[in-house]
Amino acid sequence: MLTKLLKFGTGYGGYDKEVAQVQTMLKELGYYKGKIDGQFGSLTLDAVKRFQKDNNLIVDGIVGNQTYTRLLQVYNAYKKASYVTNDTGDIIRPPYVNTELEVQTRADNSTLFILALVGFGLWYLTKKK
């Protein structure tokens, strides 16, 4: 558990271990693009907000117990994901799916594509007559 809330400005003037831990997890999950510096700046804030949004949390940019707990759950699940190999035998990790929301979005996009194909097919059939 966290010893304090992590928010914009935490770690400035030094290095905060908890901020660095959050940055590390967010970086491995693809949310954080900066360096692990232990300072809660704008890049960390943006990454936290995106993580919160993707995980149906309150989007406030603050890492409290709820955000931290969910981050640990997602991170641990990601780390435990099975490894697979590519054609050359290199070990690779399967692509990360953020949340059920992303899966639903992909399903919705597939449905729209199918409906568009059916619509085009019906239009084409009526034009042939």
C-alpha positions, 0 to 999 in steps of 0.5 A, a space after each residue: 500500500 501507499 504511504 501517501 497520495 501521489 499527485 502532481 509535484 510529488 518528488 520534486 526537489 528529490 526522488 520519490 521511490 513510490 512515484 518511481 515505482 508507479 512510473 515503472 509500472 505505467 511505463 511497462 504497461 505502455 502508458 508512461 513515456 518519460 524517464 523513471 525520475 521519481 518526480 510526478 510531473 506532467 508526463 506521469 500525470 497524463 499517464 495516470 489519467 489515461 490509466 484511470 480512464 482505461 480502467 473505469 476509475 475516477 480520472 483525477 490524476 492522483 494515485 490513491 489506494 484505489 488507483 494504486 491497487 488497480 495498477 498493481 492488479 493490472 501490472 501483475 497480470 501483465 507480468 504473469 502473461 504467458 510468453 510466446 515465441 515468434 518465427 525466429 524463436 525470440 520470446 515475445 510477450 502477447 499484446 496487452 489489452 487494457 480493459 474490457 472497454 478496449 475489447 468491447 470497442 474492438 467488437 463494436 468496430 467489427 460489428 460496424 464493419 459487418 453491417 457496412 458489408 451487408 449494406 453494400 451487398 444489399 445496395 449492390 443487389 438492388 442496383 443490378 436490377 
